[in-house]
Amino acid sequence: MKKVLRVFLDMFGISLCVVGGGYAIIAVADGFFSRKRKWTEEGELIGRLPVFQMVPGIIAGHTAVYIGRKVAGRAGAAAALAGVFLPSVAVFSAVSAGYASIPLDNSLLEAAFLGLRSALTGILLATIARSWKGCVDSGASWVVLAVSLVAIGPLRVNPAAVVATAALAGAAVPLLKRRFFASGFWLFPLLFVKYGLMAFGGGYVLVPAYMRDFVGEAAPYLQLAAREFADVTALTQMTPGPVAVNSATFFGYRIGEAAFSGPVAPFACAFAATLALIVPGAIILYIVLGSLEKFRANRSVQGALSFVRPVTMSMMLNALWAFSSMCVWTVGSGGGGVEWHPVAAVLVVLSAYALKSRRAGPVPVIAACAAAALLVRLLFQPA
C-alpha cells in the first residue's frame, strides 16, 4: 500500500510541476524514477516510448501506467494514472472558469510564459539528444525518420497512420527475410473516448479533430472562435499536466456550461471528459505491456519496434519545431513578419545543456527559465 501511495504522490507532483505535455513529463519521469526512486533504469521510459506510440492514448497516461504497473501492479497503475491527471483537472478547471479574466496581454505574464516555453523546448531538445541513438540506429531507421518527418510535418498525415504503417512494415521485414452525440449531450463522454483512441503519439494529434468539432460556426458541439481556440491551446502548454488532458478538461467544462444548469455541472463534465480521454488507452496499454514481455524476443515484434522508434523521433522533432516557433521566434498575425526572441534562444540552449549533462533537474530548470525571462523583462521593459 505504501508503494501505491508513493507512486500516486510522485506522479501527482511531476504532473503538477511540469508544463508542456507528455514529452516533457516522460523526460522528467525518466530521470526521477531512475535516479531518485531506483525503480527504473536510466533511459528505460524513453526506451518504451515507441511502445507508447503504438497504443492509443496519451503519452503521460501511458508513462504513469508503465511505472505504476511495474511498482505495484494494477493498483499502482490506477494510482499513477490518477496522479497524472488530477492536477490537470484541478488547474485547468480553474483556468476554464476564469478564462475571461486572465490577463493574457500582460507583459510580465507574457515574459514568464516565454521562459516556461523555452524550458519546455530545452527539455524536448535534451530528450531528443538522449534518445537519438536508441531510435535512429540503422540505415533503414534513417529512411523511416526522413519519410515520417515529411509525412507528419509538411504533408500533415495523421501520425496514427504513420505509426501503424511503420509498425506493419517493420513487422513484415523479418518475415520477408525469413457520430456520438445523436442521443443527447449526456453521451458526450463517448466523444472523448473516441479522441483517446485516436491519440497515437500524443495530444497534438488531436488538434485537427478538436478544430473540426469545437471551432467555428459550423462545429457540431461548441462554436469557439479561432482566436479563443489558439489562446486555449497556448494555455494548455503553459499549465501543469499533459496538453491533451488540459484540452479535454477545458472542452468538457465548456460543454457542461452549454448543456447543463448549475455551478457544479461544468466541473463534473470537465472531470468526465478527462476520464473518458485517458482510461481506454490506459487499459489497452496495461494489457499490451503484459503481452509484450512474453513476445519481446519475437523477430516481428522487434522489427515493428525498430521502425516505430524513428517515427517517434520524427514526432519529437516536429514537436520541437512547434515549440520553438512559440518561443524562439513567432510569426505576426496574418503571417506577416517573424519576430525573434534571443533571450528565449539562450534559455533553450542552456536548459537543454543542463538537462543533457544532468547538471540540474527539469523542475529547477523550468523555474529558473521563467524567473530569468521575467527578470530580463523587468530590467529592459520600456518605461
KOLKOL-584844 format. One line per field, with one value per residue (C-alpha): residue number from 1; residue in three letters; x, y, z. Coordinates in Angstrom, 2 decimals. Each point is the difference from the previous one (the first is absolute). Layout:
BEGIN
num <- [NUM / ...]
residuo <- [ALA / ...]
px <- [X / ...]
py <- [Y / ...]
pz <- [Z / ...]
***
This chain:
BEGIN
num <- [1 / 2 / 3 / 4 / 5 / 6 / 7 / 8 / 9 / 10 / 11 / 12 / 13 / 14 / 15 / 16 / 17 / 18 / 19 / 20 / 21 / 22 / 23 / 24 / 25 / 26 / 27 / 28 / 29 / 30 / 31 / 32 / 33 / 34 / 35 / 36 / 37 / 38 / 39 / 40 / 41 / 42 / 43 / 44 / 45 / 46 / 47 / 48 / 49 / 50 / 51 / 52 / 53 / 54 / 55 / 56 / 57 / 58 / 59 / 60 / 61 / 62 / 63 / 64 / 65 / 66 / 67 / 68 / 69 / 70 / 71 / 72 / 73 / 74 / 75 / 76 / 77 / 78 / 79 / 80 / 81 / 82 / 83 / 84 / 85 / 86 / 87 / 88 / 89 / 90 / 91 / 92 / 93 / 94 / 95 / 96 / 97 / 98 / 99 / 100 / 101 / 102 / 103 / 104 / 105 / 106 / 107 / 108 / 109 / 110 / 111 / 112 / 113 / 114 / 115 / 116 / 117 / 118 / 119 / 120 / 121 / 122 / 123 / 124 / 125 / 126 / 127 / 128 / 129 / 130 / 131 / 132 / 133 / 134 / 135 / 136 / 137 / 138 / 139 / 140 / 141 / 142 / 143 / 144 / 145 / 146 / 147 / 148 / 149 / 150 / 151 / 152 / 153 / 154 / 155 / 156 / 157 / 158 / 159 / 160 / 161 / 162 / 163 / 164 / 165 / 166 / 167 / 168 / 169 / 170 / 171 / 172 / 173 / 174 / 175 / 176 / 177 / 178 / 179 / 180 / 181 / 182 / 183 / 184 / 185 / 186 / 187 / 188 / 189 / 190 / 191 / 192 / 193 / 194 / 195 / 196 / 197 / 198 / 199 / 200 / 201 / 202 / 203 / 204 / 205 / 206 / 207 / 208 / 209 / 210 / 211 / 212 / 213 / 214 / 215 / 216 / 217 / 218 / 219 / 220 / 221 / 222 / 223 / 224 / 225 / 226 / 227 / 228 / 229 / 230 / 231 / 232 / 233 / 234 / 235 / 236 / 237 / 238 / 239 / 240 / 241 / 242 / 243 / 244 / 245 / 246 / 247 / 248 / 249 / 250 / 251 / 252 / 253 / 254 / 255 / 256 / 257 / 258 / 259 / 260 / 261 / 262 / 263 / 264 / 265 / 266 / 267 / 268 / 269 / 270 / 271 / 272 / 273 / 274 / 275 / 276 / 277 / 278 / 279 / 280 / 281 / 282 / 283 / 284 / 285 / 286 / 287 / 288 / 289 / 290 / 291 / 292 / 293 / 294 / 295 / 296 / 297 / 298 / 299 / 300 / 301 / 302 / 303 / 304 / 305 / 306 / 307 / 308 / 309 / 310 / 311 / 312 / 313 / 314 / 315 / 316 / 317 / 318 / 319 / 320 / 321 / 322 / 323 / 324 / 325 / 326 / 327 / 328 / 329 / 330 / 331 / 332 / 333 / 334 / 335 / 336 / 337 / 338 / 339 / 340 / 341 / 342 / 343 / 344 / 345 / 346 / 347 / 348 / 349 / 350 / 351 / 352 / 353 / 354 / 355 / 356 / 357 / 358 / 359 / 360 / 361 / 362 / 363 / 364 / 365 / 366 / 367 / 368 / 369 / 370 / 371 / 372 / 373 / 374 / 375 / 376 / 377 / 378 / 379 / 380 / 381 / 382 / 383]
residuo <- [MET / LYS / LYS / VAL / LEU / ARG / VAL / PHE / LEU / ASP / MET / PHE / GLY / ILE / SER / LEU / CYS / VAL / VAL / GLY / GLY / GLY / TYR / ALA / ILE / ILE / ALA / VAL / ALA / ASP / GLY / PHE / PHE / SER / ARG / LYS / ARG / LYS / TRP / THR / GLU / GLU / GLY / GLU / LEU / ILE / GLY / ARG / LEU / PRO / VAL / PHE / GLN / MET / VAL / PRO / GLY / ILE / ILE / ALA / GLY / HIS / THR / ALA / VAL / TYR / ILE / GLY / ARG / LYS / VAL / ALA / GLY / ARG / ALA / GLY / ALA / ALA / ALA / ALA / LEU / ALA / GLY / VAL / PHE / LEU / PRO / SER / VAL / ALA / VAL / PHE / SER / ALA / VAL / SER / ALA / GLY / TYR / ALA / SER / ILE / PRO / LEU / ASP / ASN / SER / LEU / LEU / GLU / ALA / ALA / PHE / LEU / GLY / LEU / ARG / SER / ALA / LEU / THR / GLY / ILE / LEU / LEU / ALA / THR / ILE / ALA / ARG / SER / TRP / LYS / GLY / CYS / VAL / ASP / SER / GLY / ALA / SER / TRP / VAL / VAL / LEU / ALA / VAL / SER / LEU / VAL / ALA / ILE / GLY / PRO / LEU / ARG / VAL / ASN / PRO / ALA / ALA / VAL / VAL / ALA / THR / ALA / ALA / LEU / ALA / GLY / ALA / ALA / VAL / PRO / LEU / LEU / LYS / ARG / ARG / PHE / PHE / ALA / SER / GLY / PHE / TRP / LEU / PHE / PRO / LEU / LEU / PHE / VAL / LYS / TYR / GLY / LEU / MET / ALA / PHE / GLY / GLY / GLY / TYR / VAL / LEU / VAL / PRO / ALA / TYR / MET / ARG / ASP / PHE / VAL / GLY / GLU / ALA / ALA / PRO / TYR / LEU / GLN / LEU / ALA / ALA / ARG / GLU / PHE / ALA / ASP / VAL / THR / ALA / LEU / THR / GLN / MET / THR / PRO / GLY / PRO / VAL / ALA / VAL / ASN / SER / ALA / THR / PHE / PHE / GLY / TYR / ARG / ILE / GLY / GLU / ALA / ALA / PHE / SER / GLY / PRO / VAL / ALA / PRO / PHE / ALA / CYS / ALA / PHE / ALA / ALA / THR / LEU / ALA / LEU / ILE / VAL / PRO / GLY / ALA / ILE / ILE / LEU / TYR / ILE / VAL / LEU / GLY / SER / LEU / GLU / LYS / PHE / ARG / ALA / ASN / ARG / SER / VAL / GLN / GLY / ALA / LEU / SER / PHE / VAL / ARG / PRO / VAL / THR / MET / SER / MET / MET / LEU / ASN / ALA / LEU / TRP / ALA / PHE / SER / SER / MET / CYS / VAL / TRP / THR / VAL / GLY / SER / GLY / GLY / GLY / GLY / VAL / GLU / TRP / HIS / PRO / VAL / ALA / ALA / VAL / LEU / VAL / VAL / LEU / SER / ALA / TYR / ALA / LEU / LYS / SER / ARG / ARG / ALA / GLY / PRO / VAL / PRO / VAL / ILE / ALA / ALA / CYS / ALA / ALA / ALA / ALA / LEU / LEU / VAL / ARG / LEU / LEU / PHE / GLN / PRO / ALA]
px <- [0.00 / 2.92 / 1.29 / -3.46 / -0.19 / 3.60 / -0.47 / -3.22 / 1.73 / 3.02 / -2.09 / -2.22 / 3.06 / 1.53 / -3.25 / -0.55 / 3.48 / 0.63 / -1.48 / -0.11 / -1.59 / 1.02 / 3.50 / 0.98 / -1.61 / 1.70 / 3.35 / -0.44 / -1.34 / 2.86 / 2.60 / -2.03 / -0.89 / 3.42 / 2.17 / -2.11 / -2.33 / 2.23 / -3.14 / 1.18 / 3.24 / 1.28 / -1.74 / -2.48 / -3.11 / 1.30 / 0.91 / -3.66 / -1.24 / -0.38 / -2.32 / -1.99 / -0.30 / -1.47 / -2.86 / -2.87 / -0.03 / 2.21 / 3.71 / -0.25 / -2.70 / 1.99 / 3.06 / -2.02 / -1.46 / 3.45 / 1.55 / -2.98 / -0.29 / 3.70 / 0.00 / -3.34 / -1.98 / -3.58 / -0.50 / 3.25 / -1.00 / -3.37 / 1.58 / 2.69 / -2.60 / -2.10 / 3.10 / 0.84 / -3.44 / -1.42 / 2.27 / -1.07 / -3.68 / 0.37 / 2.20 / -1.70 / -3.50 / 1.02 / 1.53 / -3.21 / -2.16 / 2.14 / 1.06 / -1.62 / 1.93 / 3.49 / 2.24 / 1.55 / 1.37 / 1.84 / 3.67 / 1.37 / -2.26 / 0.96 / 3.70 / -0.43 / -1.88 / 2.78 / 2.46 / -2.23 / -0.28 / 3.78 / 0.55 / -2.44 / 1.83 / 3.31 / -1.46 / -1.18 / 3.35 / 1.83 / -2.40 / 0.66 / 3.76 / -0.16 / -2.23 / 1.38 / 2.33 / -2.72 / -2.49 / 2.17 / 2.57 / -0.01 / -0.30 / -3.62 / -0.84 / 1.48 / -2.32 / -3.01 / 0.96 / 0.24 / -3.25 / -1.95 / 1.39 / -1.35 / -3.27 / -0.80 / 1.41 / -0.59 / -2.47 / -2.09 / -0.63 / -1.70 / 2.81 / -2.15 / 0.09 / 3.76 / 0.58 / -2.27 / 1.67 / 3.47 / -0.95 / -1.46 / 3.00 / 2.44 / -1.82 / 0.05 / 3.75 / 1.08 / -2.64 / 1.30 / 3.49 / -1.42 / -33.72 / -0.42 / -2.40 / -3.02 / -1.72 / 0.56 / 2.66 / 0.09 / 1.98 / 2.77 / 2.66 / -0.16 / 1.40 / 3.07 / 0.32 / 0.29 / 2.68 / 1.93 / -0.01 / 1.17 / 2.94 / 2.87 / 3.17 / -1.30 / -2.49 / 1.07 / -1.52 / -3.42 / 0.24 / -1.65 / -2.85 / -0.47 / -0.12 / -2.56 / -2.28 / 0.35 / 1.19 / -2.08 / -3.70 / -0.37 / 1.57 / -2.53 / 0.72 / 1.46 / 0.44 / 3.20 / 1.69 / 3.32 / 1.79 / -1.47 / 1.08 / 3.54 / 0.12 / -1.27 / 2.57 / 2.74 / -1.31 / 0.00 / 3.74 / 0.66 / -1.86 / 0.86 / -0.90 / -0.32 / -1.21 / -2.68 / -1.38 / -0.10 / -1.86 / -2.53 / -0.60 / -0.66 / -2.34 / -1.84 / -0.45 / -1.36 / -2.37 / -1.23 / -0.66 / -1.91 / -2.03 / -0.79 / -1.07 / 1.53 / 3.51 / 1.20 / -0.84 / 2.97 / 2.50 / -1.68 / 0.07 / 3.67 / 0.82 / -2.09 / 1.58 / 3.51 / -0.75 / -1.55 / 3.09 / 2.65 / -1.56 / -0.54 / 3.58 / 1.33 / -1.90 / 1.26 / 3.60 / -0.23 / -1.06 / 2.62 / 2.84 / -0.79 / -0.01 / 3.07 / 2.21 / -0.99 / 0.73 / 2.94 / 2.38 / -2.32 / 1.70 / -3.18 / -0.53 / 3.63 / -0.37 / -3.16 / 1.69 / 3.11 / -2.13 / -2.20 / 3.01 / 1.05 / -3.65 / 0.03 / 3.10 / -1.66 / -2.99 / 2.31 / 1.83 / -3.31 / -1.02 / 3.38 / -0.67 / -3.48 / 1.27 / 2.87 / -2.45 / -1.78 / 3.07 / 3.16 / -1.95 / -3.61 / -1.86 / -2.12 / -3.76 / -1.01 / 3.37 / 1.83 / 3.53 / 2.01 / 0.96 / 3.10 / 0.49 / 3.74 / -0.62 / -2.19 / 2.63 / 2.64 / -2.33 / -0.75 / 3.70 / 0.87 / -2.92 / 0.75 / 3.67 / -0.89 / -2.35 / 2.19 / 3.05 / -2.16 / 1.18 / -3.57 / -3.42 / -2.93 / -2.02 / 2.85 / 0.73 / -3.64 / -0.12 / 3.36 / -1.03 / -3.27 / 1.82 / 2.77 / -2.44 / -2.02 / 3.16 / 1.13 / -3.42 / 0.06 / 3.51 / -0.53 / -3.71 / -0.58 / -1.02]
py <- [0.00 / 2.34 / -0.44 / 0.72 / 3.25 / 0.87 / -0.45 / 2.06 / 2.86 / -0.14 / 0.14 / 2.69 / 2.12 / -0.47 / 0.85 / 3.03 / 1.43 / -0.79 / 2.00 / -0.90 / -3.42 / -3.62 / 0.40 / 2.28 / -2.29 / -3.15 / 1.81 / 1.11 / -3.39 / -1.86 / 1.85 / 0.08 / -3.68 / -1.24 / 2.29 / 0.74 / -3.00 / -2.58 / -1.63 / 0.14 / 0.06 / 3.27 / 0.49 / -2.85 / 2.15 / 1.78 / -3.43 / -1.06 / 3.07 / -1.92 / -2.45 / 2.89 / 1.46 / -3.24 / -0.05 / 2.51 / 2.49 / 2.75 / -0.34 / 1.37 / -2.54 / -2.85 / 1.10 / -0.11 / -3.43 / -1.42 / 1.28 / -0.90 / -3.51 / -0.66 / 1.22 / -1.20 / -1.88 / 0.96 / 2.16 / 1.84 / 0.60 / 1.42 / 2.18 / 1.36 / 0.74 / 1.90 / 1.89 / 1.15 / 1.36 / 1.41 / 3.10 / 0.77 / -0.31 / 2.25 / 2.66 / 0.17 / -0.07 / 3.16 / 1.41 / -0.81 / 1.67 / 3.16 / 0.07 / 3.35 / 1.75 / -1.35 / 2.94 / -1.73 / 3.30 / 0.90 / 0.48 / -1.56 / -3.05 / -0.28 / 0.07 / -2.73 / -2.16 / 0.58 / -1.38 / -3.02 / -0.73 / 0.36 / -2.52 / -2.39 / 0.31 / -0.66 / -3.07 / -1.38 / 0.74 / -1.82 / -2.94 / -0.26 / 0.11 / -2.72 / -2.37 / 0.56 / -3.01 / -2.34 / 1.19 / 0.59 / -2.77 / -1.40 / 0.99 / -1.13 / 2.09 / 3.10 / -0.62 / -0.45 / 3.18 / 2.06 / -1.32 / 0.43 / 3.53 / 1.05 / -1.89 / 1.37 / 3.47 / 1.56 / -2.63 / 0.06 / -3.75 / -1.24 / -1.26 / -3.00 / -1.16 / 0.53 / -2.01 / -2.83 / -0.12 / -0.03 / -2.75 / -2.19 / 0.59 / -0.71 / -3.19 / -1.20 / 0.43 / -3.04 / -2.14 / 1.02 / -0.83 / -3.09 / 25.77 / -0.29 / 2.76 / -1.45 / -1.02 / 3.28 / 1.91 / -2.51 / -2.28 / 2.55 / -2.10 / -2.43 / 2.78 / 0.19 / -3.79 / 0.34 / 2.69 / -2.20 / -2.88 / 2.37 / 1.37 / -2.02 / 1.91 / 2.69 / 2.81 / 2.03 / -2.68 / 1.08 / 3.67 / -0.49 / -1.96 / 2.64 / 2.74 / -1.91 / -0.70 / 3.13 / 2.97 / 2.15 / 0.53 / -3.35 / -2.03 / -2.53 / 0.14 / 3.41 / 3.08 / 1.54 / 2.85 / -0.88 / 2.57 / -1.54 / -3.46 / 1.28 / 1.63 / -3.16 / -2.11 / 2.31 / -0.23 / -3.81 / 0.16 / 2.50 / -1.75 / -3.21 / -3.37 / -1.59 / 2.23 / -2.50 / -0.26 / 3.76 / 0.38 / -2.70 / 1.67 / 3.35 / -1.37 / -2.11 / 3.08 / 2.05 / -2.81 / -0.13 / 3.76 / -0.28 / -3.12 / -0.02 / 2.39 / 0.46 / 0.94 / -3.58 / -1.30 / 1.57 / -1.45 / -3.41 / 0.02 / 1.07 / -2.97 / -2.42 / 1.14 / -0.38 / -3.45 / -1.12 / 1.19 / -1.84 / -3.21 / -2.04 / 0.43 / -0.72 / -3.29 / -0.99 / 0.82 / -2.01 / -3.04 / 0.62 / 0.30 / -3.46 / -1.51 / 1.91 / -1.60 / -3.44 / 0.81 / 2.39 / -2.47 / -0.49 / 1.31 / 1.57 / 1.92 / 1.12 / 1.05 / 1.99 / 1.83 / 0.70 / 1.87 / 1.75 / 1.45 / 2.37 / 1.03 / 0.88 / 2.09 / 1.78 / 0.85 / 1.48 / 2.01 / 1.34 / 0.88 / 1.70 / 2.14 / 0.90 / 0.90 / 2.03 / 2.00 / 1.01 / 1.32 / 0.36 / 1.70 / 0.96 / 0.91 / 3.14 / -0.16 / -0.58 / -1.61 / 3.30 / 0.24 / -2.23 / 1.24 / -1.59 / -0.39 / -0.34 / -0.36 / -3.03 / -1.50 / 0.33 / -1.55 / -2.93 / -0.75 / 0.38 / -2.12 / -2.74 / 0.00 / -0.14 / -2.94 / -1.87 / 0.29 / -0.74 / 3.18 / 0.77 / -1.63 / 1.06 / 1.72 / 2.37 / 0.68 / 0.93 / 2.31 / 1.58 / 0.69 / 1.62 / 2.15 / 0.96 / 1.07 / 1.99 / 1.69 / 0.97 / 1.50 / 1.98 / 1.33 / 0.92 / 0.76 / 3.44 / 2.65]
pz <- [0.00 / 0.71 / -3.56 / -1.44 / 1.97 / -0.86 / -3.74 / 0.14 / 1.80 / -2.32 / -3.17 / 1.54 / 0.78 / -3.45 / -1.77 / 2.23 / -0.57 / -3.69 / -2.86 / -3.68 / -0.23 / -0.31 / -1.42 / 2.88 / 2.58 / -1.31 / -0.02 / 3.62 / 1.13 / -1.67 / 2.05 / 3.22 / 0.21 / -1.09 / 2.15 / 3.06 / 0.39 / -1.73 / -1.41 / -3.63 / -1.94 / -1.47 / -3.36 / 0.58 / -0.36 / -3.08 / -1.39 / 0.42 / -1.88 / -3.31 / 1.79 / 1.46 / -3.51 / -1.34 / 2.54 / -0.14 / 2.84 / 1.37 / 0.74 / 3.54 / 0.85 / -1.51 / 1.97 / 3.21 / -0.78 / -0.80 / 3.24 / 2.18 / -1.46 / 0.50 / 3.60 / 1.35 / -2.66 / -0.86 / 3.09 / -0.74 / -3.62 / 1.05 / 2.70 / -2.34 / -2.68 / 2.53 / 1.09 / -3.50 / -0.94 / 3.26 / 0.00 / -3.57 / 0.86 / 3.05 / -1.61 / -3.38 / 1.47 / 1.84 / -3.21 / -1.88 / 2.64 / 0.02 / -3.64 / -0.76 / 2.79 / -0.83 / -1.02 / -2.99 / -1.34 / 3.24 / -0.89 / 3.20 / -0.28 / -3.65 / 0.96 / 2.61 / -2.50 / -2.54 / 2.55 / 0.63 / -3.73 / -0.35 / 2.80 / -1.65 / -3.31 / 1.78 / 1.75 / -3.32 / -1.65 / 2.82 / -0.26 / -3.75 / 0.59 / 2.67 / -1.96 / -3.53 / -0.07 / 1.20 / -2.62 / -3.08 / -0.10 / -3.55 / -3.65 / -0.07 / 3.08 / -1.72 / -2.96 / 2.28 / 1.90 / -3.21 / -1.46 / 3.24 / 0.53 / -3.39 / 0.46 / 3.45 / -0.68 / -3.46 / -1.23 / 3.22 / -0.03 / 3.16 / 2.29 / 0.95 / -3.62 / -0.15 / 3.19 / -1.19 / -3.42 / 1.53 / 2.45 / -2.76 / -2.27 / 2.82 / 0.99 / -3.61 / -0.49 / 2.11 / -1.72 / -3.41 / 1.08 / 1.31 / 8.69 / 3.81 / 0.99 / -1.81 / 3.25 / 1.84 / 1.86 / 2.86 / -2.32 / -0.48 / 1.83 / -2.95 / -2.15 / 2.22 / 0.00 / -3.77 / 0.36 / 2.43 / -2.47 / -2.76 / 1.98 / -1.38 / 0.83 / 2.34 / 0.33 / -3.03 / -2.23 / 1.28 / -1.01 / -3.45 / 1.59 / 2.68 / -2.65 / -2.05 / 2.97 / 2.13 / -2.13 / -2.36 / -0.56 / -1.78 / 2.85 / 1.34 / 3.76 / 0.87 / -2.17 / 1.33 / -1.83 / -1.62 / 2.20 / 3.16 / -1.09 / -0.65 / 3.44 / 1.68 / -1.87 / 1.25 / 3.56 / -0.15 / -0.65 / 2.78 / 2.82 / 1.88 / -1.46 / -3.44 / -2.84 / -1.09 / 3.54 / 0.46 / -3.31 / 0.91 / 3.36 / -1.68 / -2.67 / 2.58 / 2.17 / -2.90 / -1.03 / 3.60 / -0.10 / -3.29 / 0.70 / 3.71 / 2.73 / 3.41 / 1.20 / 0.46 / -3.49 / -1.87 / 2.50 / -0.11 / -3.80 / 0.01 / 2.23 / -2.09 / -3.28 / 1.40 / 1.40 / -3.30 / -1.89 / 2.02 / 1.35 / -3.24 / -1.18 / 3.49 / 0.13 / -3.45 / 0.94 / 3.23 / -2.01 / -2.69 / 2.53 / 1.35 / -3.47 / -1.14 / 2.63 / -1.29 / -3.64 / 0.41 / -1.67 / -2.99 / -3.13 / -1.37 / 3.26 / -0.07 / -3.62 / 0.70 / 2.87 / -2.08 / -2.56 / 2.55 / 1.89 / -2.83 / -0.44 / 3.69 / -0.57 / -2.95 / 2.22 / 2.60 / -2.67 / -1.32 / 3.57 / 0.50 / -3.09 / 1.27 / 3.47 / -1.43 / -2.11 / 3.20 / 1.81 / -2.14 / -2.79 / -0.59 / -3.19 / 0.01 / -0.45 / -3.60 / -0.70 / -0.19 / 1.38 / 2.30 / 3.45 / 1.55 / 3.75 / 0.77 / 3.75 / -0.65 / -2.33 / 2.72 / 2.59 / -2.32 / -0.50 / 3.68 / 1.20 / -2.53 / 1.05 / 3.71 / -0.52 / -2.47 / 2.28 / 3.09 / 1.71 / 1.06 / 0.07 / -2.18 / 2.74 / 1.06 / -3.67 / -0.68 / 3.02 / -0.86 / -3.62 / 1.04 / 2.58 / -2.45 / -2.72 / 2.53 / 1.32 / -3.49 / -0.73 / 3.27 / -0.70 / -3.63 / -0.17 / -1.59 / 2.50]
***
